Amino acid sequence: MKTVCKKCLRREMAEAYKNMIEKYKPAIKAADRAPEACYESRLSVCKACRYLNQGICGACGCYVELRAAAEHAACPYQKW
C-alpha cells in the first residue's frame, strides 16, 4: 500500500492529482492570477504549515495551489 505524503503539494503527488490542479488553475483569469514569484512564495509558506494535508488546507479545505494562484486570495491564518 502506497502512503501519501501529508506535507506534499498536489503537483508533487501522482500525475492524476497534478493534472487536476493544472486543469483548474487556468480557470483563474490572467488579470486575477498572482505573479509566479508570489505564487511560489505562498506555496513555500503552505508547505511549512502544520495544517497542510495532501495539498489541502486543513483550516479552510481549499486546494492550496489554487488559493495561492489567485492574486487577492489570503491564507485563513494570515500567513500570506
mmCIF file of the N, C-alpha and C atoms, coordinates in Angstrom:
data_MODEL
# 
_entry.id   MODEL 
# 
loop_
_atom_site.group_PDB 
_atom_site.id 
_atom_site.type_symbol 
_atom_site.label_atom_id 
_atom_site.label_alt_id 
_atom_site.label_comp_id 
_atom_site.label_asym_id 
_atom_site.label_entity_id 
_atom_site.label_seq_id 
_atom_site.pdbx_PDB_ins_code 
_atom_site.Cartn_x 
_atom_site.Cartn_y 
_atom_site.Cartn_z 
_atom_site.occupancy 
_atom_site.B_iso_or_equiv 
_atom_site.pdbx_formal_charge 
_atom_site.auth_seq_id 
_atom_site.auth_comp_id 
_atom_site.auth_asym_id 
_atom_site.auth_atom_id 
_atom_site.pdbx_PDB_model_num 
ATOM 1   N N  . MET A 1 1  ? 0.839   -1.180 0.000   1.00 0.00 ? 1  MET A N  1 
ATOM 2   C CA . MET A 1 1  ? 0.000   0.000  0.000   1.00 0.00 ? 1  MET A CA 1 
ATOM 3   C C  . MET A 1 1  ? 0.881   1.239  0.000   1.00 0.00 ? 1  MET A C  1 
ATOM 4   N N  . LYS A 1 2  ? 0.635   2.122  -0.951  1.00 0.00 ? 2  LYS A N  1 
ATOM 5   C CA . LYS A 1 2  ? 1.431   3.337  -1.057  1.00 0.00 ? 2  LYS A CA 1 
ATOM 6   C C  . LYS A 1 2  ? 0.854   4.417  -0.143  1.00 0.00 ? 2  LYS A C  1 
ATOM 7   N N  . THR A 1 3  ? 1.708   5.045  0.646   1.00 0.00 ? 3  THR A N  1 
ATOM 8   C CA . THR A 1 3  ? 1.247   6.123  1.509   1.00 0.00 ? 3  THR A CA 1 
ATOM 9   C C  . THR A 1 3  ? 1.357   7.449  0.768   1.00 0.00 ? 3  THR A C  1 
ATOM 10  N N  . VAL A 1 4  ? 0.542   8.382  1.165   1.00 0.00 ? 4  VAL A N  1 
ATOM 11  C CA . VAL A 1 4  ? 0.538   9.706  0.563   1.00 0.00 ? 4  VAL A CA 1 
ATOM 12  C C  . VAL A 1 4  ? 1.235   10.663 1.518   1.00 0.00 ? 4  VAL A C  1 
ATOM 13  N N  . CYS A 1 5  ? 2.078   11.490 0.968   1.00 0.00 ? 5  CYS A N  1 
ATOM 14  C CA . CYS A 1 5  ? 2.801   12.468 1.780   1.00 0.00 ? 5  CYS A CA 1 
ATOM 15  C C  . CYS A 1 5  ? 1.842   13.558 2.242   1.00 0.00 ? 5  CYS A C  1 
ATOM 16  N N  . LYS A 1 6  ? 1.680   13.699 3.524   1.00 0.00 ? 6  LYS A N  1 
ATOM 17  C CA . LYS A 1 6  ? 0.766   14.700 4.053   1.00 0.00 ? 6  LYS A CA 1 
ATOM 18  C C  . LYS A 1 6  ? 1.312   16.110 3.890   1.00 0.00 ? 6  LYS A C  1 
ATOM 19  N N  . LYS A 1 7  ? 2.597   16.255 3.703   1.00 0.00 ? 7  LYS A N  1 
ATOM 20  C CA . LYS A 1 7  ? 3.203   17.576 3.566   1.00 0.00 ? 7  LYS A CA 1 
ATOM 21  C C  . LYS A 1 7  ? 3.578   17.894 2.128   1.00 0.00 ? 7  LYS A C  1 
ATOM 22  N N  . CYS A 1 8  ? 2.960   17.219 1.186   1.00 0.00 ? 8  CYS A N  1 
ATOM 23  C CA . CYS A 1 8  ? 3.242   17.472 -0.231  1.00 0.00 ? 8  CYS A CA 1 
ATOM 24  C C  . CYS A 1 8  ? 2.130   18.293 -0.849  1.00 0.00 ? 8  CYS A C  1 
ATOM 25  N N  . LEU A 1 9  ? 2.497   19.039 -1.869  1.00 0.00 ? 9  LEU A N  1 
ATOM 26  C CA . LEU A 1 9  ? 1.513   19.734 -2.679  1.00 0.00 ? 9  LEU A CA 1 
ATOM 27  C C  . LEU A 1 9  ? 0.993   18.754 -3.710  1.00 0.00 ? 9  LEU A C  1 
ATOM 28  N N  . ARG A 1 10 ? -0.122  19.057 -4.312  1.00 0.00 ? 10 ARG A N  1 
ATOM 29  C CA . ARG A 1 10 ? -0.701  18.169 -5.306  1.00 0.00 ? 10 ARG A CA 1 
ATOM 30  C C  . ARG A 1 10 ? 0.244   17.967 -6.487  1.00 0.00 ? 10 ARG A C  1 
ATOM 31  N N  . ARG A 1 11 ? 0.986   19.006 -6.867  1.00 0.00 ? 11 ARG A N  1 
ATOM 32  C CA . ARG A 1 11 ? 1.900   18.882 -8.007  1.00 0.00 ? 11 ARG A CA 1 
ATOM 33  C C  . ARG A 1 11 ? 3.048   17.925 -7.730  1.00 0.00 ? 11 ARG A C  1 
ATOM 34  N N  . GLU A 1 12 ? 3.268   17.574 -6.477  1.00 0.00 ? 12 GLU A N  1 
ATOM 35  C CA . GLU A 1 12 ? 4.336   16.652 -6.100  1.00 0.00 ? 12 GLU A CA 1 
ATOM 36  C C  . GLU A 1 12 ? 3.829   15.215 -5.938  1.00 0.00 ? 12 GLU A C  1 
ATOM 37  N N  . MET A 1 13 ? 2.534   15.036 -6.099  1.00 0.00 ? 13 MET A N  1 
ATOM 38  C CA . MET A 1 13 ? 1.927   13.720 -5.921  1.00 0.00 ? 13 MET A CA 1 
ATOM 39  C C  . MET A 1 13 ? 1.766   13.020 -7.266  1.00 0.00 ? 13 MET A C  1 
ATOM 40  N N  . ALA A 1 14 ? 0.921   12.044 -7.290  1.00 0.00 ? 14 ALA A N  1 
ATOM 41  C CA . ALA A 1 14 ? 0.658   11.274 -8.503  1.00 0.00 ? 14 ALA A CA 1 
ATOM 42  C C  . ALA A 1 14 ? 0.174   12.177 -9.632  1.00 0.00 ? 14 ALA A C  1 
ATOM 43  N N  . GLU A 1 15 ? 0.387   11.732 -10.833 1.00 0.00 ? 15 GLU A N  1 
ATOM 44  C CA . GLU A 1 15 ? 0.036   12.511 -12.026 1.00 0.00 ? 15 GLU A CA 1 
ATOM 45  C C  . GLU A 1 15 ? -1.434  12.934 -12.038 1.00 0.00 ? 15 GLU A C  1 
ATOM 46  N N  . ALA A 1 16 ? -2.325  12.103 -11.551 1.00 0.00 ? 16 ALA A N  1 
ATOM 47  C CA . ALA A 1 16 ? -3.750  12.437 -11.543 1.00 0.00 ? 16 ALA A CA 1 
ATOM 48  C C  . ALA A 1 16 ? -4.025  13.677 -10.699 1.00 0.00 ? 16 ALA A C  1 
ATOM 49  N N  . TYR A 1 17 ? -3.353  13.794 -9.558  1.00 0.00 ? 17 TYR A N  1 
ATOM 50  C CA . TYR A 1 17 ? -3.531  14.962 -8.704  1.00 0.00 ? 17 TYR A CA 1 
ATOM 51  C C  . TYR A 1 17 ? -2.960  16.207 -9.378  1.00 0.00 ? 17 TYR A C  1 
ATOM 52  N N  . LYS A 1 18 ? -1.791  16.052 -9.953  1.00 0.00 ? 18 LYS A N  1 
ATOM 53  C CA . LYS A 1 18 ? -1.137  17.170 -10.629 1.00 0.00 ? 18 LYS A CA 1 
ATOM 54  C C  . LYS A 1 18 ? -2.004  17.678 -11.777 1.00 0.00 ? 18 LYS A C  1 
ATOM 55  N N  . ASN A 1 19 ? -2.559  16.763 -12.543 1.00 0.00 ? 19 ASN A N  1 
ATOM 56  C CA . ASN A 1 19 ? -3.403  17.141 -13.668 1.00 0.00 ? 19 ASN A CA 1 
ATOM 57  C C  . ASN A 1 19 ? -4.651  17.882 -13.207 1.00 0.00 ? 19 ASN A C  1 
ATOM 58  N N  . MET A 1 20 ? -5.191  17.519 -12.059 1.00 0.00 ? 20 MET A N  1 
ATOM 59  C CA . MET A 1 20 ? -6.373  18.182 -11.539 1.00 0.00 ? 20 MET A CA 1 
ATOM 60  C C  . MET A 1 20 ? -6.082  19.656 -11.274 1.00 0.00 ? 20 MET A C  1 
ATOM 61  N N  . ILE A 1 21 ? -4.953  19.951 -10.663 1.00 0.00 ? 21 ILE A N  1 
ATOM 62  C CA . ILE A 1 21 ? -4.584  21.342 -10.383 1.00 0.00 ? 21 ILE A CA 1 
ATOM 63  C C  . ILE A 1 21 ? -4.344  22.088 -11.692 1.00 0.00 ? 21 ILE A C  1 
ATOM 64  N N  . GLU A 1 22 ? -3.621  21.474 -12.601 1.00 0.00 ? 22 GLU A N  1 
ATOM 65  C CA . GLU A 1 22 ? -3.326  22.123 -13.882 1.00 0.00 ? 22 GLU A CA 1 
ATOM 66  C C  . GLU A 1 22 ? -4.589  22.346 -14.710 1.00 0.00 ? 22 GLU A C  1 
ATOM 67  N N  . LYS A 1 23 ? -5.612  21.564 -14.472 1.00 0.00 ? 23 LYS A N  1 
ATOM 68  C CA . LYS A 1 23 ? -6.873  21.723 -15.190 1.00 0.00 ? 23 LYS A CA 1 
ATOM 69  C C  . LYS A 1 23 ? -7.626  22.970 -14.705 1.00 0.00 ? 23 LYS A C  1 
ATOM 70  N N  . TYR A 1 24 ? -7.631  23.209 -13.400 1.00 0.00 ? 24 TYR A N  1 
ATOM 71  C CA . TYR A 1 24 ? -8.419  24.293 -12.838 1.00 0.00 ? 24 TYR A CA 1 
ATOM 72  C C  . TYR A 1 24 ? -7.664  25.608 -12.690 1.00 0.00 ? 24 TYR A C  1 
ATOM 73  N N  . LYS A 1 25 ? -6.366  25.570 -12.596 1.00 0.00 ? 25 LYS A N  1 
ATOM 74  C CA . LYS A 1 25 ? -5.580  26.793 -12.431 1.00 0.00 ? 25 LYS A CA 1 
ATOM 75  C C  . LYS A 1 25 ? -5.813  27.794 -13.573 1.00 0.00 ? 25 LYS A C  1 
ATOM 76  N N  . PRO A 1 26 ? -5.879  27.371 -14.838 1.00 0.00 ? 26 PRO A N  1 
ATOM 77  C CA . PRO A 1 26 ? -6.138  28.325 -15.915 1.00 0.00 ? 26 PRO A CA 1 
ATOM 78  C C  . PRO A 1 26 ? -7.532  28.966 -15.862 1.00 0.00 ? 26 PRO A C  1 
ATOM 79  N N  . ALA A 1 27 ? -8.432  28.408 -15.058 1.00 0.00 ? 27 ALA A N  1 
ATOM 80  C CA . ALA A 1 27 ? -9.767  28.997 -14.923 1.00 0.00 ? 27 ALA A CA 1 
ATOM 81  C C  . ALA A 1 27 ? -9.708  30.343 -14.202 1.00 0.00 ? 27 ALA A C  1 
ATOM 82  N N  . ILE A 1 28 ? -8.621  30.598 -13.502 1.00 0.00 ? 28 ILE A N  1 
ATOM 83  C CA . ILE A 1 28 ? -8.432  31.894 -12.859 1.00 0.00 ? 28 ILE A CA 1 
ATOM 84  C C  . ILE A 1 28 ? -8.005  32.871 -13.950 1.00 0.00 ? 28 ILE A C  1 
ATOM 85  N N  . LYS A 1 29 ? -8.759  33.930 -14.133 1.00 0.00 ? 29 LYS A N  1 
ATOM 86  C CA . LYS A 1 29 ? -8.446  34.909 -15.173 1.00 0.00 ? 29 LYS A CA 1 
ATOM 87  C C  . LYS A 1 29 ? -7.019  35.410 -15.001 1.00 0.00 ? 29 LYS A C  1 
ATOM 88  N N  . ALA A 1 30 ? -6.341  35.660 -16.104 1.00 0.00 ? 30 ALA A N  1 
ATOM 89  C CA . ALA A 1 30 ? -4.950  36.129 -16.079 1.00 0.00 ? 30 ALA A CA 1 
ATOM 90  C C  . ALA A 1 30 ? -4.807  37.382 -15.220 1.00 0.00 ? 30 ALA A C  1 
ATOM 91  N N  . ALA A 1 31 ? -5.756  38.274 -15.297 1.00 0.00 ? 31 ALA A N  1 
ATOM 92  C CA . ALA A 1 31 ? -5.695  39.518 -14.518 1.00 0.00 ? 31 ALA A CA 1 
ATOM 93  C C  . ALA A 1 31 ? -5.840  39.268 -13.017 1.00 0.00 ? 31 ALA A C  1 
ATOM 94  N N  . ASP A 1 32 ? -6.409  38.130 -12.650 1.00 0.00 ? 32 ASP A N  1 
ATOM 95  C CA . ASP A 1 32 ? -6.631  37.799 -11.238 1.00 0.00 ? 32 ASP A CA 1 
ATOM 96  C C  . ASP A 1 32 ? -5.593  36.849 -10.670 1.00 0.00 ? 32 ASP A C  1 
ATOM 97  N N  . ARG A 1 33 ? -4.623  36.428 -11.486 1.00 0.00 ? 33 ARG A N  1 
ATOM 98  C CA . ARG A 1 33 ? -3.596  35.490 -11.020 1.00 0.00 ? 33 ARG A CA 1 
ATOM 99  C C  . ARG A 1 33 ? -2.457  36.216 -10.317 1.00 0.00 ? 33 ARG A C  1 
ATOM 100 N N  . ALA A 1 34 ? -1.947  35.581 -9.296  1.00 0.00 ? 34 ALA A N  1 
ATOM 101 C CA . ALA A 1 34 ? -0.776  36.112 -8.589  1.00 0.00 ? 34 ALA A CA 1 
ATOM 102 C C  . ALA A 1 34 ? 0.458   35.936 -9.472  1.00 0.00 ? 34 ALA A C  1 
ATOM 103 N N  . PRO A 1 35 ? 1.409   36.868 -9.397  1.00 0.00 ? 35 PRO A N  1 
ATOM 104 C CA . PRO A 1 35 ? 2.665   36.679 -10.131 1.00 0.00 ? 35 PRO A CA 1 
ATOM 105 C C  . PRO A 1 35 ? 3.340   35.379 -9.687  1.00 0.00 ? 35 PRO A C  1 
ATOM 106 N N  . GLU A 1 36 ? 4.103   34.782 -10.575 1.00 0.00 ? 36 GLU A N  1 
ATOM 107 C CA . GLU A 1 36 ? 4.719   33.475 -10.307 1.00 0.00 ? 36 GLU A CA 1 
ATOM 108 C C  . GLU A 1 36 ? 5.567   33.480 -9.036  1.00 0.00 ? 36 GLU A C  1 
ATOM 109 N N  . ALA A 1 37 ? 6.348   34.532 -8.809  1.00 0.00 ? 37 ALA A N  1 
ATOM 110 C CA . ALA A 1 37 ? 7.186   34.598 -7.601  1.00 0.00 ? 37 ALA A CA 1 
ATOM 111 C C  . ALA A 1 37 ? 6.328   34.629 -6.338  1.00 0.00 ? 37 ALA A C  1 
ATOM 112 N N  . CYS A 1 38 ? 5.235   35.356 -6.388  1.00 0.00 ? 38 CYS A N  1 
ATOM 113 C CA . CYS A 1 38 ? 4.313   35.432 -5.252  1.00 0.00 ? 38 CYS A CA 1 
ATOM 114 C C  . CYS A 1 38 ? 3.675   34.068 -5.022  1.00 0.00 ? 38 CYS A C  1 
ATOM 115 N N  . TYR A 1 39 ? 3.251   33.426 -6.098  1.00 0.00 ? 39 TYR A N  1 
ATOM 116 C CA . TYR A 1 39 ? 2.639   32.094 -6.034  1.00 0.00 ? 39 TYR A CA 1 
ATOM 117 C C  . TYR A 1 39 ? 3.581   31.093 -5.365  1.00 0.00 ? 39 TYR A C  1 
ATOM 118 N N  . GLU A 1 40 ? 4.822   31.058 -5.809  1.00 0.00 ? 40 GLU A N  1 
ATOM 119 C CA . GLU A 1 40 ? 5.795   30.122 -5.246  1.00 0.00 ? 40 GLU A CA 1 
ATOM 120 C C  . GLU A 1 40 ? 6.103   30.451 -3.790  1.00 0.00 ? 40 GLU A C  1 
ATOM 121 N N  . SER A 1 41 ? 6.157   31.727 -3.449  1.00 0.00 ? 41 SER A N  1 
ATOM 122 C CA . SER A 1 41 ? 6.395   32.138 -2.066  1.00 0.00 ? 41 SER A CA 1 
ATOM 123 C C  . SER A 1 41 ? 5.251   31.672 -1.167  1.00 0.00 ? 41 SER A C  1 
ATOM 124 N N  . ARG A 1 42 ? 4.036   31.840 -1.629  1.00 0.00 ? 42 ARG A N  1 
ATOM 125 C CA . ARG A 1 42 ? 2.871   31.391 -0.867  1.00 0.00 ? 42 ARG A CA 1 
ATOM 126 C C  . ARG A 1 42 ? 2.910   29.881 -0.657  1.00 0.00 ? 42 ARG A C  1 
ATOM 127 N N  . LEU A 1 43 ? 3.246   29.150 -1.707  1.00 0.00 ? 43 LEU A N  1 
ATOM 128 C CA . LEU A 1 43 ? 3.295   27.691 -1.585  1.00 0.00 ? 43 LEU A CA 1 
ATOM 129 C C  . LEU A 1 43 ? 4.375   27.245 -0.601  1.00 0.00 ? 43 LEU A C  1 
ATOM 130 N N  . SER A 1 44 ? 5.483   27.953 -0.551  1.00 0.00 ? 44 SER A N  1 
ATOM 131 C CA . SER A 1 44 ? 6.529   27.569 0.406   1.00 0.00 ? 44 SER A CA 1 
ATOM 132 C C  . SER A 1 44 ? 6.047   27.779 1.840   1.00 0.00 ? 44 SER A C  1 
ATOM 133 N N  . VAL A 1 45 ? 5.242   28.805 2.061   1.00 0.00 ? 45 VAL A N  1 
ATOM 134 C CA . VAL A 1 45 ? 4.653   29.024 3.391   1.00 0.00 ? 45 VAL A CA 1 
ATOM 135 C C  . VAL A 1 45 ? 3.680   27.888 3.708   1.00 0.00 ? 45 VAL A C  1 
ATOM 136 N N  . CYS A 1 46 ? 2.859   27.530 2.736   1.00 0.00 ? 46 CYS A N  1 
ATOM 137 C CA . CYS A 1 46 ? 1.891   26.449 2.939   1.00 0.00 ? 46 CYS A CA 1 
ATOM 138 C C  . CYS A 1 46 ? 2.587   25.116 3.223   1.00 0.00 ? 46 CYS A C  1 
ATOM 139 N N  . LYS A 1 47 ? 3.682   24.846 2.529   1.00 0.00 ? 47 LYS A N  1 
ATOM 140 C CA . LYS A 1 47 ? 4.407   23.577 2.751   1.00 0.00 ? 47 LYS A CA 1 
ATOM 141 C C  . LYS A 1 47 ? 4.940   23.468 4.166   1.00 0.00 ? 47 LYS A C  1 
ATOM 142 N N  . ALA A 1 48 ? 5.238   24.594 4.791   1.00 0.00 ? 48 ALA A N  1 
ATOM 143 C CA . ALA A 1 48 ? 5.766   24.584 6.153   1.00 0.00 ? 48 ALA A CA 1 
ATOM 144 C C  . ALA A 1 48 ? 4.660   24.625 7.206   1.00 0.00 ? 48 ALA A C  1 
ATOM 145 N N  . CYS A 1 49 ? 3.429   24.799 6.774   1.00 0.00 ? 49 CYS A N  1 
ATOM 146 C CA . CYS A 1 49 ? 2.302   24.950 7.699   1.00 0.00 ? 49 CYS A CA 1 
ATOM 147 C C  . CYS A 1 49 ? 1.837   23.599 8.236   1.00 0.00 ? 49 CYS A C  1 
ATOM 148 N N  . ARG A 1 50 ? 1.498   23.567 9.488   1.00 0.00 ? 50 ARG A N  1 
ATOM 149 C CA . ARG A 1 50 ? 1.041   22.318 10.108  1.00 0.00 ? 50 ARG A CA 1 
ATOM 150 C C  . ARG A 1 50 ? -0.342  21.901 9.639   1.00 0.00 ? 50 ARG A C  1 
ATOM 151 N N  . TYR A 1 51 ? -1.071  22.783 8.993   1.00 0.00 ? 51 TYR A N  1 
ATOM 152 C CA . TYR A 1 51 ? -2.420  22.452 8.521   1.00 0.00 ? 51 TYR A CA 1 
ATOM 153 C C  . TYR A 1 51 ? -2.448  21.840 7.126   1.00 0.00 ? 51 TYR A C  1 
ATOM 154 N N  . LEU A 1 52 ? -1.321  21.837 6.420   1.00 0.00 ? 52 LEU A N  1 
ATOM 155 C CA . LEU A 1 52 ? -1.283  21.235 5.088   1.00 0.00 ? 52 LEU A CA 1 
ATOM 156 C C  . LEU A 1 52 ? -1.433  19.720 5.206   1.00 0.00 ? 52 LEU A C  1 
ATOM 157 N N  . ASN A 1 53 ? -2.349  19.174 4.418   1.00 0.00 ? 53 ASN A N  1 
ATOM 158 C CA . ASN A 1 53 ? -2.578  17.735 4.428   1.00 0.00 ? 53 ASN A CA 1 
ATOM 159 C C  . ASN A 1 53 ? -2.903  17.293 3.006   1.00 0.00 ? 53 ASN A C  1 
ATOM 160 N N  . GLN A 1 54 ? -1.948  16.693 2.338   1.00 0.00 ? 54 GLN A N  1 
ATOM 161 C CA . GLN A 1 54 ? -2.105  16.181 0.981   1.00 0.00 ? 54 GLN A CA 1 
ATOM 162 C C  . GLN A 1 54 ? -2.539  17.276 0.007   1.00 0.00 ? 54 GLN A C  1 
ATOM 163 N N  . GLY A 1 55 ? -1.960  18.466 0.144   1.00 0.00 ? 55 GLY A N  1 
ATOM 164 C CA . GLY A 1 55 ? -2.251  19.570 -0.753  1.00 0.00 ? 55 GLY A CA 1 
ATOM 165 C C  . GLY A 1 55 ? -3.503  20.347 -0.414  1.00 0.00 ? 55 GLY A C  1 
ATOM 166 N N  . ILE A 1 56 ? -4.139  19.988 0.684   1.00 0.00 ? 56 ILE A N  1 
ATOM 167 C CA . ILE A 1 56 ? -5.373  20.645 1.110   1.00 0.00 ? 56 ILE A CA 1 
ATOM 168 C C  . ILE A 1 56 ? -5.126  21.371 2.430   1.00 0.00 ? 56 ILE A C  1 
ATOM 169 N N  . CYS A 1 57 ? -5.671  22.587 2.526   1.00 0.00 ? 57 CYS A N  1 
ATOM 170 C CA . CYS A 1 57 ? -5.550  23.360 3.759   1.00 0.00 ? 57 CYS A CA 1 
ATOM 171 C C  . CYS A 1 57 ? -6.523  22.795 4.792   1.00 0.00 ? 57 CYS A C  1 
ATOM 172 N N  . GLY A 1 58 ? -6.000  22.363 5.914   1.00 0.00 ? 58 GLY A N  1 
ATOM 173 C CA . GLY A 1 58 ? -6.840  21.818 6.976   1.00 0.00 ? 58 GLY A CA 1 
ATOM 174 C C  . GLY A 1 58 ? -7.659  22.878 7.687   1.00 0.00 ? 58 GLY A C  1 
ATOM 175 N N  . ALA A 1 59 ? -7.320  24.153 7.479   1.00 0.00 ? 59 ALA A N  1 
ATOM 176 C CA . ALA A 1 59 ? -8.054  25.232 8.121   1.00 0.00 ? 59 ALA A CA 1 
ATOM 177 C C  . ALA A 1 59 ? -9.329  25.579 7.356   1.00 0.00 ? 59 ALA A C  1 
ATOM 178 N N  . CYS A 1 60 ? -9.252  25.570 6.014   1.00 0.00 ? 60 CYS A N  1 
ATOM 179 C CA . CYS A 1 60 ? -10.419 26.001 5.233   1.00 0.00 ? 60 CYS A CA 1 
ATOM 180 C C  . CYS A 1 60 ? -10.882 24.968 4.208   1.00 0.00 ? 60 CYS A C  1 
ATOM 181 N N  . GLY A 1 61 ? -10.065 23.953 3.917   1.00 0.00 ? 61 GLY A N  1 
ATOM 182 C CA . GLY A 1 61 ? -10.461 22.909 2.988   1.00 0.00 ? 61 GLY A CA 1 
ATOM 183 C C  . GLY A 1 61 ? -10.131 23.176 1.528   1.00 0.00 ? 61 GLY A C  1 
ATOM 184 N N  . CYS A 1 62 ? -9.451  24.274 1.241   1.00 0.00 ? 62 CYS A N  1 
ATOM 185 C CA . CYS A 1 62 ? -9.127  24.587 -0.153  1.00 0.00 ? 62 CYS A CA 1 
ATOM 186 C C  . CYS A 1 62 ? -7.909  23.795 -0.621  1.00 0.00 ? 62 CYS A C  1 
ATOM 187 N N  . TYR A 1 63 ? -7.762  23.721 -1.943  1.00 0.00 ? 63 TYR A N  1 
ATOM 188 C CA . TYR A 1 63 ? -6.521  23.223 -2.520  1.00 0.00 ? 63 TYR A CA 1 
ATOM 189 C C  . TYR A 1 63 ? -5.559  24.400 -2.487  1.00 0.00 ? 63 TYR A C  1 
ATOM 190 N N  . VAL A 1 64 ? -4.479  24.288 -1.728  1.00 0.00 ? 64 VAL A N  1 
ATOM 191 C CA . VAL A 1 64 ? -3.600  25.433 -1.522  1.00 0.00 ? 64 VAL A CA 1 
ATOM 192 C C  . VAL A 1 64 ? -3.011  25.964 -2.833  1.00 0.00 ? 64 VAL A C  1 
ATOM 193 N N  . GLU A 1 65 ? -2.783  25.094 -3.801  1.00 0.00 ? 65 GLU A N  1 
ATOM 194 C CA . GLU A 1 65 ? -2.215  25.546 -5.074  1.00 0.00 ? 65 GLU A CA 1 
ATOM 195 C C  . GLU A 1 65 ? -3.191  26.423 -5.850  1.00 0.00 ? 65 GLU A C  1 
ATOM 196 N N  . LEU A 1 66 ? -4.468  26.206 -5.680  1.00 0.00 ? 66 LEU A N  1 
ATOM 197 C CA . LEU A 1 66 ? -5.442  27.058 -6.349  1.00 0.00 ? 66 LEU A CA 1 
ATOM 198 C C  . LEU A 1 66 ? -5.639  28.367 -5.590  1.00 0.00 ? 66 LEU A C  1 
ATOM 199 N N  . ARG A 1 67 ? -5.707  28.307 -4.288  1.00 0.00 ? 67 ARG A N  1 
ATOM 200 C CA . ARG A 1 67 ? -5.857  29.534 -3.497  1.00 0.00 ? 67 ARG A CA 1 
ATOM 201 C C  . ARG A 1 67 ? -4.635  30.433 -3.685  1.00 0.00 ? 67 ARG A C  1 
ATOM 202 N N  . ALA A 1 68 ? -3.458  29.852 -3.659  1.00 0.00 ? 68 ALA A N  1 
ATOM 203 C CA . ALA A 1 68 ? -2.233  30.646 -3.801  1.00 0.00 ? 68 ALA A CA 1 
ATOM 204 C C  . ALA A 1 68 ? -2.116  31.288 -5.179  1.00 0.00 ? 68 ALA A C  1 
ATOM 205 N N  . ALA A 1 69 ? -2.775  30.715 -6.167  1.00 0.00 ? 69 ALA A N  1 
ATOM 206 C CA . ALA A 1 69 ? -2.699  31.241 -7.531  1.00 0.00 ? 69 ALA A CA 1 
ATOM 207 C C  . ALA A 1 69 ? -3.535  32.497 -7.731  1.00 0.00 ? 69 ALA A C  1 
ATOM 208 N N  . ALA A 1 70 ? -4.498  32.734 -6.871  1.00 0.00 ? 70 ALA A N  1 
ATOM 209 C CA . ALA A 1 70 ? -5.372  33.898 -7.013  1.00 0.00 ? 70 ALA A CA 1 
ATOM 210 C C  . ALA A 1 70 ? -4.756  35.109 -6.313  1.00 0.00 ? 70 ALA A C  1 
ATOM 211 N N  . GLU A 1 71 ? -4.624  36.174 -7.040  1.00 0.00 ? 71 GLU A N  1 
ATOM 212 C CA . GLU A 1 71 ? -3.971  37.403 -6.545  1.00 0.00 ? 71 GLU A CA 1 
ATOM 213 C C  . GLU A 1 71 ? -4.553  37.897 -5.225  1.00 0.00 ? 71 GLU A C  1 
ATOM 214 N N  . HIS A 1 72 ? -5.857  37.928 -5.116  1.00 0.00 ? 72 HIS A N  1 
ATOM 215 C CA . HIS A 1 72 ? -6.484  38.537 -3.941  1.00 0.00 ? 72 HIS A CA 1 
ATOM 216 C C  . HIS A 1 72 ? -6.922  37.528 -2.882  1.00 0.00 ? 72 HIS A C  1 
ATOM 217 N N  . ALA A 1 73 ? -6.485  36.287 -3.028  1.00 0.00 ? 73 ALA A N  1 
ATOM 218 C CA . ALA A 1 73 ? -6.779  35.273 -2.017  1.00 0.00 ? 73 ALA A CA 1 
ATOM 219 C C  . ALA A 1 73 ? -5.878  35.501 -0.809  1.00 0.00 ? 73 ALA A C  1 
ATOM 220 N N  . ALA A 1 74 ? -6.269  34.934 0.309   1.00 0.00 ? 74 ALA A N  1 
ATOM 221 C CA . ALA A 1 74 ? -5.473  35.090 1.528   1.00 0.00 ? 74 ALA A CA 1 
ATOM 222 C C  . ALA A 1 74 ? -5.500  33.792 2.328   1.00 0.00 ? 74 ALA A C  1 
ATOM 223 N N  . CYS A 1 75 ? -4.453  33.585 3.067   1.00 0.00 ? 75 CYS A N  1 
ATOM 224 C CA . CYS A 1 75 ? -4.369  32.445 3.979   1.00 0.00 ? 75 CYS A CA 1 
ATOM 225 C C  . CYS A 1 75 ? -5.350  32.676 5.128   1.00 0.00 ? 75 CYS A C  1 
ATOM 226 N N  . PRO A 1 76 ? -6.100  31.647 5.546   1.00 0.00 ? 76 PRO A N  1 
ATOM 227 C CA . PRO A 1 76 ? -7.037  31.828 6.655   1.00 0.00 ? 76 PRO A CA 1 
ATOM 228 C C  . PRO A 1 76 ? -6.337  32.172 7.977   1.00 0.00 ? 76 PRO A C  1 
ATOM 229 N N  . TYR A 1 77 ? -5.052  31.893 8.062   1.00 0.00 ? 77 TYR A N  1 
ATOM 230 C CA . TYR A 1 77 ? -4.281  32.235 9.261   1.00 0.00 ? 77 TYR A CA 1 
ATOM 231 C C  . TYR A 1 77 ? -3.378  33.431 9.037   1.00 0.00 ? 77 TYR A C  1 
ATOM 232 N N  . GLN A 1 78 ? -3.616  34.143 7.956   1.00 0.00 ? 78 GLN A N  1 
ATOM 233 C CA . GLN A 1 78 ? -2.918  35.384 7.627   1.00 0.00 ? 78 GLN A CA 1 
ATOM 234 C C  . GLN A 1 78 ? -1.405  35.211 7.564   1.00 0.00 ? 78 GLN A C  1 
ATOM 235 N N  . LYS A 1 79 ? -0.970  34.046 7.069   1.00 0.00 ? 79 LYS A N  1 
ATOM 236 C CA . LYS A 1 79 ? 0.471   33.803 6.898   1.00 0.00 ? 79 LYS A CA 1 
ATOM 237 C C  . LYS A 1 79 ? 0.974   34.399 5.589   1.00 0.00 ? 79 LYS A C  1 
ATOM 238 N N  . TRP A 1 80 ? 0.059   34.676 4.676   1.00 0.00 ? 80 TRP A N  1 
ATOM 239 C CA . TRP A 1 80 ? 0.377   35.390 3.438   1.00 0.00 ? 80 TRP A CA 1 
ATOM 240 C C  . TRP A 1 80 ? -0.849  36.123 2.952   1.00 0.00 ? 80 TRP A C  1 
# 
